[in-house]
Amino acid sequence: MSTLQRIICVSLVVLISITLLFCGCKPAEEPTPEEFTLGLSISTLDNPFFVTLKEGAEEAAEKVGVKLVIVDCENDPTKEAANLEDLIAKKVNALLINPTDAEAVVPSIEKANAANIPVFTVDRAAAGGEIVSHIASDNVAGGRMAGEKLAELLGSKGKVVELEGITGTSSARERGQGFNEVMSENSDIEIVARQTADYDRAKGLSVFEN
């Protein structure tokens, strides 16, 4: 497990702990920690990073004694909306959402808001709705780090192809921002093409070969 993945998993423990604090500030009829149900909506479980996130969340939920319901949205905003609708109907006590698309997820977040269900976003931000907390790495800094390493390996001169993440996600936008900031500082490096690979290793290889 990478350092970044460890940070995300530990952060989930913190988020769950914060959620449990709601027990202390609501009436006596509110559920005890053992009765809490958290919904975790993950953009895709085809990505090893999110598999690790899922495992970390499961470990954290067991540690603090809450029930965790996990749904896989398969990078499909329509399926995500259906999954979140189902979790809201089940009256989970809080939602942890790793959005498939920053804009598309907003109506679902607003439905959760209307149902008084606290919403947290994980790794990727949402473009609207009321969010209790957003937990993620600094994607702009990550993009800059990638750009700086590439510039170092190229000796600040050469031609490169930029493979982008999923269009519409905050992580893809922010990492691209950081990467291109560094590229703009290296005038002898030319980006000859930009194509989307959707955070998929096989697709990235196929796109690059073509």
N, C-alpha and C positions, 0 to 999 in steps of 0.2 A: 504494500500500500504506500503510495507516495505521500509526501508531506502535505500537499494540497488536499488529498483525499482525507487524510487524518484530520485536518483542520475542519473540513466540511462535516465529518462525522461527529467530532467533538462539539461543533456548533449546533448540530441537531440535538445533542443531549441538552445543551443550554436552552434551546428553543422549547423543548418538551418541558423542561423545568420551569421556564417562564409561564408556559401554559398552565401548569399545575398551580401556579400562584393565584389563578383566577378562583380557585377553591376558597382561598382565604379572604376574598373580597366580595363574595356573593352570599346570598341567604343560605341557611342551614340545609335547605332541601337540595342544594346543588350536589352533584355526584362527588363521591370521595375519589382520591387518585386511582384506586383500583377499578373504579367504574368509568374512568375517562376513556374515550375512544378518539384517537387521532387519525385523520385521513391524510395519507401521503400520495400525492399525484406526481408520478415521474414521467418525464417526456418520453423516454424510451429505455428499455432494459437490454437493447442490443449493443449499447455502449458500455464497455467495461467500467468506465468511471461511475456511471449511474448504478451499476450492479453493486459496486463497492459502497456507494451512498446508501442504497437499500439495505445492505447488510449492516452498515453502521447504525442506521435508524432502528432496525430490528433489535440490535444489541442494546441501544440506548433505551428503547421502549421497555424491554425486559428489565433493564437495570432499575428504572424508576417505577415500574409496575403499572404501566398503562397498556391498553389494547391499541394495536396499530393496524390499520387497514390500508394496504398498498394497492394502487392501480397503475397499470402500464398503459400509457397513451399512444405508444407506437409512433411517435412523431406526427400524430394526426390531430389537428385542432378540433375536428368534429368529434372524434372519440374522446378527446379530453373533456369537451363540454358535457358529453353524456356521462362520463365517469364522475365528474364533479357534481352534476345534477343528482346522481345516485348517492354520493357521499353526503350531500346536503339533505337529501330525503331521509337518509339514515340518522340524521341529526348528530353527526360527529361533533365533538366538543371543540375541535380546532382543525384547521386545514393547513397542511404544508404543501405548497405547490411549486413544482419545477416546470415552468410554462413551456409549451411547445412553440408558442408565438406570443410576443409581448402584447399585441393588440387584441388578438383573438380571445385571449383568456379573460379580458376585462369584464364582459357580461356575466361570466360565471362567478368572478370575485364579487361583483355587485350583488348577485343573488345570495352569496354567502353572507355578505354584509347585511342584507335585508333580513336574513335569518339569524342575525346576531352571532354568527360563527366567526371567531377570530381567524384571520388569514395571515400566513407567513409565506414569503417566497424564498426559494432556495436556488442558488447558483445563477438563475436567470431572473431578471426583474420583469414586472408587469407594467404596462403603460397607464394603468388607472385602477380605480377601486381603492378601498381603504386597506392598507397593509400594516399589520402590527410591527413587523420587522422584516428586513431583507438581509439574508446571510449569503455572502459570496466572496470569492477571491477578487482581487483588483484586476479585472480583465484588461484594462488599458495598460497597466504595468506589465501584465503577462505578455501582451502583444509587443510592447516595447522590448522586453527581454528577448523575445524571439527574433525581432528585427536586429537588435544589437549583436546577437550571436551570429546571425546570418552575415551581417556586415563584416564581423571579425573573420569568419571563415573565408569570405570572398576577398578579403583585403580591401574592402570598401569599393570594389569594382566588379561589375558583371551584369548578367541578365537573370532575372528570377521570374517564377510563376507563383502567384498567390492563390492558394486553395482556401476558400472561405467556408465558414460554418453554415448553419441553417439560416436562411434569409428570414428576417423578422424576429430573431432572438437577440436579446440585449448582449449576450456573450459574444456572438459573432460580430456585432456592430462595434463593441468596445475593443475587442482584440484587434479587429481590423484598424480601428482608429490608432491604437498604440503602435502597431506594426508600420502603418503608413507614415506616422510622424517620424519614425526613425528613417524610413526610406527617403523621405523628403530632405533629411539632413545629409544624405549620401547621394550627391548628384551624379556620381558615376555608376550607380546601381539603377538599372532600368527594369521596371516591372512590365514584362512583355505580354502577360495575360493574367486575368483574374477569372476564376470559375468556382462555382459552388460545389462542395463535396459533401455537404450535410453532416459533417462530423462522422463520416463513415469511412473506415480505412479502405475497404474494398472499392468503394466509389471513388475515393481519392486516388487510388492507384489507376483505376480505369480512366478517370478524367485526365490524369497526367499523361498516361500513355497515348491518349487520343489527341 
